[in-house]
Amino acid sequence: MVNTAVGILLRALSYKCSLLNGGLITYCIALFGHFDASRQQLRCDC
């Protein structure tokens, strides 16, 4: 269930980023990296 929600969110972010230019695409990549790192931290805390 969570994976599906994350997948939908990532698809929406990817779509929005594809409509915009380089700087914002870089921002989206950084944002995705931040969320991924946060998810790994949560896993470690458990």
CHARMM internal coordinates of N, CA and C (Angstrom, degrees):
IC EDIT
DIST 1 N 1 CA 1.4650
DIST 1 CA 1 C 1.5280
ANGL 1 N 1 CA 1 C 110.37
DIST 1 C 2 N 1.3359
ANGL 1 CA 1 C 2 N 116.16
DIHE 1 N 1 CA 1 C 2 N -48.21
DIST 2 N 2 CA 1.4694
ANGL 1 C 2 N 2 CA 120.11
DIHE 1 CA 1 C 2 N 2 CA 179.59
DIST 2 CA 2 C 1.5205
ANGL 2 N 2 CA 2 C 110.24
DIHE 1 C 2 N 2 CA 2 C -63.89
DIST 2 C 3 N 1.3464
ANGL 2 CA 2 C 3 N 116.72
DIHE 2 N 2 CA 2 C 3 N -42.85
DIST 3 N 3 CA 1.4616
ANGL 2 C 3 N 3 CA 119.80
DIHE 2 CA 2 C 3 N 3 CA -179.92
DIST 3 CA 3 C 1.5225
ANGL 3 N 3 CA 3 C 111.41
DIHE 2 C 3 N 3 CA 3 C -59.94
DIST 3 C 4 N 1.3229
ANGL 3 CA 3 C 4 N 117.17
DIHE 3 N 3 CA 3 C 4 N -38.72
DIST 4 N 4 CA 1.4645
ANGL 3 C 4 N 4 CA 121.04
DIHE 3 CA 3 C 4 N 4 CA 178.46
DIST 4 CA 4 C 1.5216
ANGL 4 N 4 CA 4 C 110.54
DIHE 3 C 4 N 4 CA 4 C -63.32
DIST 4 C 5 N 1.3324
ANGL 4 CA 4 C 5 N 116.65
DIHE 4 N 4 CA 4 C 5 N -44.86
DIST 5 N 5 CA 1.4627
ANGL 4 C 5 N 5 CA 120.93
DIHE 4 CA 4 C 5 N 5 CA 179.70
DIST 5 CA 5 C 1.5242
ANGL 5 N 5 CA 5 C 110.66
DIHE 4 C 5 N 5 CA 5 C -62.76
DIST 5 C 6 N 1.3253
ANGL 5 CA 5 C 6 N 116.62
DIHE 5 N 5 CA 5 C 6 N -42.78
DIST 6 N 6 CA 1.4645
ANGL 5 C 6 N 6 CA 120.78
DIHE 5 CA 5 C 6 N 6 CA 178.73
DIST 6 CA 6 C 1.5239
ANGL 6 N 6 CA 6 C 109.99
DIHE 5 C 6 N 6 CA 6 C -64.06
DIST 6 C 7 N 1.3211
ANGL 6 CA 6 C 7 N 116.71
DIHE 6 N 6 CA 6 C 7 N -42.00
DIST 7 N 7 CA 1.4612
ANGL 6 C 7 N 7 CA 120.72
DIHE 6 CA 6 C 7 N 7 CA 178.82
DIST 7 CA 7 C 1.5246
ANGL 7 N 7 CA 7 C 112.20
DIHE 6 C 7 N 7 CA 7 C -59.91
DIST 7 C 8 N 1.3234
ANGL 7 CA 7 C 8 N 116.04
DIHE 7 N 7 CA 7 C 8 N -44.14
DIST 8 N 8 CA 1.4714
ANGL 7 C 8 N 8 CA 120.91
DIHE 7 CA 7 C 8 N 8 CA 178.45
DIST 8 CA 8 C 1.5248
ANGL 8 N 8 CA 8 C 110.21
DIHE 7 C 8 N 8 CA 8 C -63.19
DIST 8 C 9 N 1.3312
ANGL 8 CA 8 C 9 N 116.21
DIHE 8 N 8 CA 8 C 9 N -43.63
DIST 9 N 9 CA 1.4605
ANGL 8 C 9 N 9 CA 120.84
DIHE 8 CA 8 C 9 N 9 CA 179.53
DIST 9 CA 9 C 1.5233
ANGL 9 N 9 CA 9 C 110.82
DIHE 8 C 9 N 9 CA 9 C -62.26
DIST 9 C 10 N 1.3296
ANGL 9 CA 9 C 10 N 116.87
DIHE 9 N 9 CA 9 C 10 N -45.38
DIST 10 N 10 CA 1.4622
ANGL 9 C 10 N 10 CA 120.64
DIHE 9 CA 9 C 10 N 10 CA 179.74
DIST 10 CA 10 C 1.5229
ANGL 10 N 10 CA 10 C 110.95
DIHE 9 C 10 N 10 CA 10 C -63.91
DIST 10 C 11 N 1.3367
ANGL 10 CA 10 C 11 N 117.21
DIHE 10 N 10 CA 10 C 11 N -38.91
DIST 11 N 11 CA 1.4575
ANGL 10 C 11 N 11 CA 119.87
DIHE 10 CA 10 C 11 N 11 CA 178.31
DIST 11 CA 11 C 1.5174
ANGL 11 N 11 CA 11 C 110.69
DIHE 10 C 11 N 11 CA 11 C -63.62
DIST 11 C 12 N 1.3280
ANGL 11 CA 11 C 12 N 116.61
DIHE 11 N 11 CA 11 C 12 N -41.21
DIST 12 N 12 CA 1.4626
ANGL 11 C 12 N 12 CA 120.91
DIHE 11 CA 11 C 12 N 12 CA 178.17
DIST 12 CA 12 C 1.5250
ANGL 12 N 12 CA 12 C 110.77
DIHE 11 C 12 N 12 CA 12 C -64.30
DIST 12 C 13 N 1.3367
ANGL 12 CA 12 C 13 N 116.54
DIHE 12 N 12 CA 12 C 13 N -43.37
DIST 13 N 13 CA 1.4639
ANGL 12 C 13 N 13 CA 120.29
DIHE 12 CA 12 C 13 N 13 CA 178.20
DIST 13 CA 13 C 1.5188
ANGL 13 N 13 CA 13 C 110.77
DIHE 12 C 13 N 13 CA 13 C -63.60
DIST 13 C 14 N 1.3347
ANGL 13 CA 13 C 14 N 117.13
DIHE 13 N 13 CA 13 C 14 N -43.85
DIST 14 N 14 CA 1.4592
ANGL 13 C 14 N 14 CA 121.06
DIHE 13 CA 13 C 14 N 14 CA -179.66
DIST 14 CA 14 C 1.5172
ANGL 14 N 14 CA 14 C 110.57
DIHE 13 C 14 N 14 CA 14 C -61.50
DIST 14 C 15 N 1.3330
ANGL 14 CA 14 C 15 N 116.85
DIHE 14 N 14 CA 14 C 15 N -41.58
DIST 15 N 15 CA 1.4586
ANGL 14 C 15 N 15 CA 121.39
DIHE 14 CA 14 C 15 N 15 CA 179.78
DIST 15 CA 15 C 1.5190
ANGL 15 N 15 CA 15 C 110.54
DIHE 14 C 15 N 15 CA 15 C -63.42
DIST 15 C 16 N 1.3332
ANGL 15 CA 15 C 16 N 116.77
DIHE 15 N 15 CA 15 C 16 N -46.84
DIST 16 N 16 CA 1.4607
ANGL 15 C 16 N 16 CA 120.21
DIHE 15 CA 15 C 16 N 16 CA 179.20
DIST 16 CA 16 C 1.5206
ANGL 16 N 16 CA 16 C 110.44
DIHE 15 C 16 N 16 CA 16 C -62.53
DIST 16 C 17 N 1.3135
ANGL 16 CA 16 C 17 N 116.58
DIHE 16 N 16 CA 16 C 17 N -43.13
DIST 17 N 17 CA 1.4619
ANGL 16 C 17 N 17 CA 119.97
DIHE 16 CA 16 C 17 N 17 CA -179.27
DIST 17 CA 17 C 1.5245
ANGL 17 N 17 CA 17 C 110.84
DIHE 16 C 17 N 17 CA 17 C -64.12
DIST 17 C 18 N 1.3337
ANGL 17 CA 17 C 18 N 117.80
DIHE 17 N 17 CA 17 C 18 N -36.17
DIST 18 N 18 CA 1.4603
ANGL 17 C 18 N 18 CA 120.53
DIHE 17 CA 17 C 18 N 18 CA -178.50
DIST 18 CA 18 C 1.5211
ANGL 18 N 18 CA 18 C 111.48
DIHE 17 C 18 N 18 CA 18 C -66.86
DIST 18 C 19 N 1.3268
ANGL 18 CA 18 C 19 N 117.33
DIHE 18 N 18 CA 18 C 19 N -22.14
DIST 19 N 19 CA 1.4627
ANGL 18 C 19 N 19 CA 121.05
DIHE 18 CA 18 C 19 N 19 CA 178.85
DIST 19 CA 19 C 1.5297
ANGL 19 N 19 CA 19 C 111.84
DIHE 18 C 19 N 19 CA 19 C -80.93
DIST 19 C 20 N 1.3173
ANGL 19 CA 19 C 20 N 116.86
DIHE 19 N 19 CA 19 C 20 N -15.89
DIST 20 N 20 CA 1.4600
ANGL 19 C 20 N 20 CA 121.25
DIHE 19 CA 19 C 20 N 20 CA -173.56
DIST 20 CA 20 C 1.5207
ANGL 20 N 20 CA 20 C 110.87
DIHE 19 C 20 N 20 CA 20 C -109.34
DIST 20 C 21 N 1.3541
ANGL 20 CA 20 C 21 N 116.13
DIHE 20 N 20 CA 20 C 21 N 177.01
DIST 21 N 21 CA 1.4625
ANGL 20 C 21 N 21 CA 120.63
DIHE 20 CA 20 C 21 N 21 CA -175.56
DIST 21 CA 21 C 1.5194
ANGL 21 N 21 CA 21 C 113.32
DIHE 20 C 21 N 21 CA 21 C -96.41
DIST 21 C 22 N 1.3510
ANGL 21 CA 21 C 22 N 115.75
DIHE 21 N 21 CA 21 C 22 N 175.02
DIST 22 N 22 CA 1.4587
ANGL 21 C 22 N 22 CA 125.24
DIHE 21 CA 21 C 22 N 22 CA -167.36
DIST 22 CA 22 C 1.5130
ANGL 22 N 22 CA 22 C 117.98
DIHE 21 C 22 N 22 CA 22 C -42.08
DIST 22 C 23 N 1.3232
ANGL 22 CA 22 C 23 N 118.52
DIHE 22 N 22 CA 22 C 23 N -48.77
DIST 23 N 23 CA 1.4576
ANGL 22 C 23 N 23 CA 120.99
DIHE 22 CA 22 C 23 N 23 CA -176.53
DIST 23 CA 23 C 1.5164
ANGL 23 N 23 CA 23 C 112.67
DIHE 22 C 23 N 23 CA 23 C -59.19
DIST 23 C 24 N 1.3252
ANGL 23 CA 23 C 24 N 116.12
DIHE 23 N 23 CA 23 C 24 N -40.73
DIST 24 N 24 CA 1.4575
ANGL 23 C 24 N 24 CA 119.95
DIHE 23 CA 23 C 24 N 24 CA -179.27
DIST 24 CA 24 C 1.5191
ANGL 24 N 24 CA 24 C 111.48
DIHE 23 C 24 N 24 CA 24 C -75.35
DIST 24 C 25 N 1.3359
ANGL 24 CA 24 C 25 N 117.48
DIHE 24 N 24 CA 24 C 25 N -30.98
DIST 25 N 25 CA 1.4672
ANGL 24 C 25 N 25 CA 120.11
DIHE 24 CA 24 C 25 N 25 CA 174.44
DIST 25 CA 25 C 1.5253
ANGL 25 N 25 CA 25 C 109.19
DIHE 24 C 25 N 25 CA 25 C -63.04
DIST 25 C 26 N 1.3212
ANGL 25 CA 25 C 26 N 116.49
DIHE 25 N 25 CA 25 C 26 N -42.94
DIST 26 N 26 CA 1.4595
ANGL 25 C 26 N 26 CA 121.01
DIHE 25 CA 25 C 26 N 26 CA 176.89
DIST 26 CA 26 C 1.5199
ANGL 26 N 26 CA 26 C 110.37
DIHE 25 C 26 N 26 CA 26 C -60.14
DIST 26 C 27 N 1.3225
ANGL 26 CA 26 C 27 N 117.22
DIHE 26 N 26 CA 26 C 27 N -41.07
DIST 27 N 27 CA 1.4629
ANGL 26 C 27 N 27 CA 121.99
DIHE 26 CA 26 C 27 N 27 CA 177.76
DIST 27 CA 27 C 1.5283
ANGL 27 N 27 CA 27 C 110.85
DIHE 26 C 27 N 27 CA 27 C -61.30
DIST 27 C 28 N 1.3303
ANGL 27 CA 27 C 28 N 116.91
DIHE 27 N 27 CA 27 C 28 N -42.81
DIST 28 N 28 CA 1.4673
ANGL 27 C 28 N 28 CA 120.46
DIHE 27 CA 27 C 28 N 28 CA 178.95
DIST 28 CA 28 C 1.5210
ANGL 28 N 28 CA 28 C 111.34
DIHE 27 C 28 N 28 CA 28 C -62.74
DIST 28 C 29 N 1.3373
ANGL 28 CA 28 C 29 N 116.81
DIHE 28 N 28 CA 28 C 29 N -41.17
DIST 29 N 29 CA 1.4639
ANGL 28 C 29 N 29 CA 120.83
DIHE 28 CA 28 C 29 N 29 CA 178.08
DIST 29 CA 29 C 1.5224
ANGL 29 N 29 CA 29 C 109.95
DIHE 28 C 29 N 29 CA 29 C -62.54
DIST 29 C 30 N 1.3305
ANGL 29 CA 29 C 30 N 116.87
DIHE 29 N 29 CA 29 C 30 N -43.39
DIST 30 N 30 CA 1.4653
ANGL 29 C 30 N 30 CA 121.08
DIHE 29 CA 29 C 30 N 30 CA 178.74
DIST 30 CA 30 C 1.5266
ANGL 30 N 30 CA 30 C 110.55
DIHE 29 C 30 N 30 CA 30 C -63.76
DIST 30 C 31 N 1.3270
ANGL 30 CA 30 C 31 N 116.35
DIHE 30 N 30 CA 30 C 31 N -40.43
DIST 31 N 31 CA 1.4615
ANGL 30 C 31 N 31 CA 121.21
DIHE 30 CA 30 C 31 N 31 CA 179.54
DIST 31 CA 31 C 1.5258
ANGL 31 N 31 CA 31 C 110.26
DIHE 30 C 31 N 31 CA 31 C -64.03
DIST 31 C 32 N 1.3270
ANGL 31 CA 31 C 32 N 116.93
DIHE 31 N 31 CA 31 C 32 N -44.03
DIST 32 N 32 CA 1.4607
ANGL 31 C 32 N 32 CA 121.30
DIHE 31 CA 31 C 32 N 32 CA 177.85
DIST 32 CA 32 C 1.5254
ANGL 32 N 32 CA 32 C 110.27
DIHE 31 C 32 N 32 CA 32 C -61.41
DIST 32 C 33 N 1.3322
ANGL 32 CA 32 C 33 N 117.25
DIHE 32 N 32 CA 32 C 33 N -42.92
DIST 33 N 33 CA 1.4601
ANGL 32 C 33 N 33 CA 121.19
DIHE 32 CA 32 C 33 N 33 CA 177.89
DIST 33 CA 33 C 1.5172
ANGL 33 N 33 CA 33 C 111.54
DIHE 32 C 33 N 33 CA 33 C -60.76
DIST 33 C 34 N 1.3325
ANGL 33 CA 33 C 34 N 116.62
DIHE 33 N 33 CA 33 C 34 N -39.23
DIST 34 N 34 CA 1.4659
ANGL 33 C 34 N 34 CA 121.39
DIHE 33 CA 33 C 34 N 34 CA 179.04
DIST 34 CA 34 C 1.5264
ANGL 34 N 34 CA 34 C 110.38
DIHE 33 C 34 N 34 CA 34 C -64.53
DIST 34 C 35 N 1.3372
ANGL 34 CA 34 C 35 N 117.37
DIHE 34 N 34 CA 34 C 35 N -45.55
DIST 35 N 35 CA 1.4642
ANGL 34 C 35 N 35 CA 120.59
DIHE 34 CA 34 C 35 N 35 CA 179.53
DIST 35 CA 35 C 1.5206
ANGL 35 N 35 CA 35 C 110.85
DIHE 34 C 35 N 35 CA 35 C -63.79
DIST 35 C 36 N 1.3240
ANGL 35 CA 35 C 36 N 116.88
DIHE 35 N 35 CA 35 C 36 N -40.39
DIST 36 N 36 CA 1.4569
ANGL 35 C 36 N 36 CA 121.19
DIHE 35 CA 35 C 36 N 36 CA -179.89
DIST 36 CA 36 C 1.5245
ANGL 36 N 36 CA 36 C 110.22
DIHE 35 C 36 N 36 CA 36 C -63.58
DIST 36 C 37 N 1.3289
ANGL 36 CA 36 C 37 N 117.10
DIHE 36 N 36 CA 36 C 37 N -43.53
DIST 37 N 37 CA 1.4644
ANGL 36 C 37 N 37 CA 121.52
DIHE 36 CA 36 C 37 N 37 CA 178.16
DIST 37 CA 37 C 1.5259
ANGL 37 N 37 CA 37 C 110.73
DIHE 36 C 37 N 37 CA 37 C -63.90
DIST 37 C 38 N 1.3233
ANGL 37 CA 37 C 38 N 117.34
DIHE 37 N 37 CA 37 C 38 N -40.80
DIST 38 N 38 CA 1.4619
ANGL 37 C 38 N 38 CA 121.16
DIHE 37 CA 37 C 38 N 38 CA 178.76
DIST 38 CA 38 C 1.5224
ANGL 38 N 38 CA 38 C 110.85
DIHE 37 C 38 N 38 CA 38 C -63.26
DIST 38 C 39 N 1.3178
ANGL 38 CA 38 C 39 N 116.53
DIHE 38 N 38 CA 38 C 39 N -40.30
DIST 39 N 39 CA 1.4615
ANGL 38 C 39 N 39 CA 121.03
DIHE 38 CA 38 C 39 N 39 CA 179.45
DIST 39 CA 39 C 1.5285
ANGL 39 N 39 CA 39 C 110.21
DIHE 38 C 39 N 39 CA 39 C -63.90
DIST 39 C 40 N 1.3296
ANGL 39 CA 39 C 40 N 117.25
DIHE 39 N 39 CA 39 C 40 N -40.61
DIST 40 N 40 CA 1.4629
ANGL 39 C 40 N 40 CA 120.87
DIHE 39 CA 39 C 40 N 40 CA 178.21
DIST 40 CA 40 C 1.5185
ANGL 40 N 40 CA 40 C 110.70
DIHE 39 C 40 N 40 CA 40 C -66.14
DIST 40 C 41 N 1.3267
ANGL 40 CA 40 C 41 N 117.85
DIHE 40 N 40 CA 40 C 41 N -38.35
DIST 41 N 41 CA 1.4643
ANGL 40 C 41 N 41 CA 121.59
DIHE 40 CA 40 C 41 N 41 CA 176.90
DIST 41 CA 41 C 1.5185
ANGL 41 N 41 CA 41 C 110.55
DIHE 40 C 41 N 41 CA 41 C -62.14
DIST 41 C 42 N 1.3296
ANGL 41 CA 41 C 42 N 117.60
DIHE 41 N 41 CA 41 C 42 N -43.90
DIST 42 N 42 CA 1.4594
ANGL 41 C 42 N 42 CA 121.41
DIHE 41 CA 41 C 42 N 42 CA 178.74
DIST 42 CA 42 C 1.5215
ANGL 42 N 42 CA 42 C 110.49
DIHE 41 C 42 N 42 CA 42 C -60.24
DIST 42 C 43 N 1.3177
ANGL 42 CA 42 C 43 N 116.48
DIHE 42 N 42 CA 42 C 43 N -40.60
DIST 43 N 43 CA 1.4569
ANGL 42 C 43 N 43 CA 121.05
DIHE 42 CA 42 C 43 N 43 CA 179.73
DIST 43 CA 43 C 1.5299
ANGL 43 N 43 CA 43 C 109.88
DIHE 42 C 43 N 43 CA 43 C -63.51
DIST 43 C 44 N 1.3162
ANGL 43 CA 43 C 44 N 116.88
DIHE 43 N 43 CA 43 C 44 N -40.86
DIST 44 N 44 CA 1.4620
ANGL 43 C 44 N 44 CA 121.17
DIHE 43 CA 43 C 44 N 44 CA 179.47
DIST 44 CA 44 C 1.5284
ANGL 44 N 44 CA 44 C 111.12
DIHE 43 C 44 N 44 CA 44 C -67.29
DIST 44 C 45 N 1.3330
ANGL 44 CA 44 C 45 N 117.50
DIHE 44 N 44 CA 44 C 45 N -39.01
DIST 45 N 45 CA 1.4645
ANGL 44 C 45 N 45 CA 121.25
DIHE 44 CA 44 C 45 N 45 CA -179.26
DIST 45 CA 45 C 1.5240
ANGL 45 N 45 CA 45 C 111.39
DIHE 44 C 45 N 45 CA 45 C -62.79
DIST 45 C 46 N 1.3243
ANGL 45 CA 45 C 46 N 116.45
DIHE 45 N 45 CA 45 C 46 N -33.63
DIST 46 N 46 CA 1.4698
ANGL 45 C 46 N 46 CA 119.65
DIHE 45 CA 45 C 46 N 46 CA 179.11
DIST 46 CA 46 C 1.5152
ANGL 46 N 46 CA 46 C 109.74
DIHE 45 C 46 N 46 CA 46 C -70.66
END
COOR INIT
IC SEED 1 N 1 CA 1 C
IC BUILD
